[in-house]
Amino acid sequence: MKIGELAEKSGLTAHTLRYYEKSGLLKASGRSASNYRIYTKGDLETARFIKRARTIGFSMDEVGTFLSIRSDLPKHVCADAKALADTKIKEVKHQIEELQSVLKALHRLSDACCGGSESAEYCTIIEALEHEDPVPMQH
């Protein structure tokens, strides 16, 4: 199949598929006589695998690691894949904590503002952003 059909069947755009190919995550199985990329059912399965991994937040490098594991399953153990997933869980939990801090700061700003038709010269949101960090940095 050509890239257009692969895009349709995988749910990815042709541009994204070419990007994945350029990044080394996906390879066309061959080229036609007119130099079009030709993809197989296995390439389609790989494209779908990449899409699923990216959809749940894995980076390109992490997807590459998963593909390495997938390409030589007997050489790897489940712990290899689990370590990637566990690391991603920690990252996502940290992102959630940061977003919760941002949400609290936004609520503080919004709650302190009257939201009225008075001049913005007295707006507590503008004043707070001028003089203080609304979200203290967390580490």
Phi, psi and omega per residue, in radians:
M1 nan 2.646 3.099
K2 -1.511 3.017 -3.030
I3 -1.085 -0.587 3.118
G4 -1.098 -0.754 3.116
E5 -1.203 -0.696 3.089
L6 -1.069 -0.733 3.119
A7 -1.056 -0.826 -3.130
E8 -1.078 -0.797 -3.082
K9 -1.291 -0.493 -3.091
S10 -1.598 -0.334 -3.076
G11 1.434 0.185 3.083
L12 -1.861 2.763 3.082
T13 -1.442 2.775 3.079
A14 -1.061 -0.657 3.104
H15 -1.050 -0.801 3.126
T16 -1.116 -0.727 3.119
L17 -1.083 -0.742 3.094
R18 -1.131 -0.645 3.081
Y19 -1.094 -0.781 3.111
Y20 -1.107 -0.637 3.109
E21 -1.176 -0.778 3.120
K22 -1.092 -0.587 3.140
S23 -1.385 -0.149 3.114
G24 1.562 0.099 -3.140
L25 -1.435 -0.482 -3.061
L26 -2.362 2.466 3.084
K27 -2.258 2.404 3.002
A28 -1.206 2.466 -3.130
S29 -1.252 -0.340 3.138
G30 -3.089 -2.988 3.120
R31 -2.276 2.542 3.088
S32 -1.384 3.040 3.119
A33 -1.056 -0.525 3.114
S34 -1.643 0.296 3.022
N35 1.238 0.371 3.008
Y36 -1.373 2.522 3.045
R37 -1.144 2.428 3.090
I38 -2.081 2.257 -3.107
Y39 -2.041 2.605 -3.137
T40 -1.832 3.095 3.059
K41 -1.073 -0.640 3.086
G42 -1.099 -0.657 3.086
D43 -1.152 -0.659 3.079
L44 -1.085 -0.779 3.117
E45 -1.080 -0.687 3.102
T46 -1.139 -0.766 3.120
A47 -1.057 -0.743 3.114
R48 -1.159 -0.676 3.094
F49 -1.044 -0.840 3.136
I50 -1.051 -0.801 -3.119
K51 -1.045 -0.791 -3.134
R52 -1.099 -0.759 -3.133
A53 -1.130 -0.737 3.138
R54 -1.193 -0.637 -3.126
T55 -1.072 -0.609 -3.131
I56 -1.623 0.173 2.931
G57 1.855 0.032 3.138
F58 -1.266 2.441 3.129
S59 -1.271 2.964 3.094
M60 -1.051 -0.744 3.125
D61 -1.106 -0.733 3.124
E62 -1.128 -0.718 3.083
V63 -1.069 -0.725 3.087
G64 -1.021 -0.709 3.103
T65 -1.142 -0.773 3.085
F66 -1.034 -0.725 3.131
L67 -1.139 -0.612 3.070
S68 -1.108 -0.773 3.096
I69 -1.076 -0.820 -3.099
R70 -1.074 -0.591 -3.073
S71 -1.355 -0.278 3.132
D72 -2.549 1.163 -3.058
L73 -0.969 -0.734 -3.117
P74 -1.114 -0.410 -3.112
K75 -1.378 -0.244 -3.049
H76 -2.066 2.885 3.060
V77 -2.079 2.834 -3.139
C78 -0.995 -0.568 -3.125
A79 -1.018 -0.499 3.119
D80 -1.093 -0.822 3.137
A81 -1.269 -0.684 -3.135
K82 -1.095 -0.670 3.126
A83 -1.052 -0.721 3.090
L84 -1.099 -0.779 -3.134
A85 -1.135 -0.746 -3.131
D86 -1.139 -0.681 3.082
T87 -1.110 -0.722 3.127
K88 -1.140 -0.663 3.091
I89 -1.030 -0.804 3.122
K90 -1.066 -0.748 3.130
E91 -1.089 -0.768 -3.116
V92 -1.163 -0.719 3.099
K93 -1.053 -0.710 3.109
H94 -1.122 -0.742 3.110
Q95 -1.090 -0.688 3.122
I96 -1.110 -0.763 3.107
E97 -1.048 -0.760 3.115
E98 -1.103 -0.750 3.133
L99 -1.157 -0.616 3.083
Q100 -1.128 -0.650 3.074
S101 -1.134 -0.729 3.109
V102 -1.092 -0.758 -3.140
L103 -1.082 -0.773 3.098
K104 -1.049 -0.757 -3.141
A105 -1.115 -0.713 3.107
L106 -1.102 -0.733 3.098
H107 -1.093 -0.730 3.117
R108 -1.056 -0.783 3.125
L109 -1.091 -0.842 -3.101
S110 -1.139 -0.735 -3.116
D111 -1.158 -0.521 -3.123
A112 -1.389 -0.246 -3.083
C113 -1.641 2.398 3.141
C114 -1.303 -0.444 3.129
G115 1.218 0.265 -3.072
G116 -1.482 -2.953 -3.096
S117 -1.657 0.189 3.103
E118 -1.176 2.851 3.118
S119 -1.033 2.489 3.108
A120 -1.195 -0.107 3.069
E121 -1.003 -0.456 -3.082
Y122 -1.947 0.291 -3.087
C123 -1.262 2.145 -3.115
T124 -1.193 -0.480 3.118
I125 -1.193 -0.847 3.124
I126 -1.080 -0.769 3.138
E127 -1.048 -0.792 -3.133
A128 -1.111 -0.718 -3.131
L129 -1.242 -0.440 3.093
E130 -1.251 -0.570 -2.910
H131 -2.131 -0.127 -3.110
E132 -2.596 2.754 3.072
D133 -1.439 1.988 -3.094
P134 -1.171 -0.436 3.138
V135 -2.200 1.771 3.099
P136 -1.004 2.425 -3.136
M137 -1.149 2.372 3.076
Q138 -1.968 2.554 3.097
H139 -2.313 nan nan
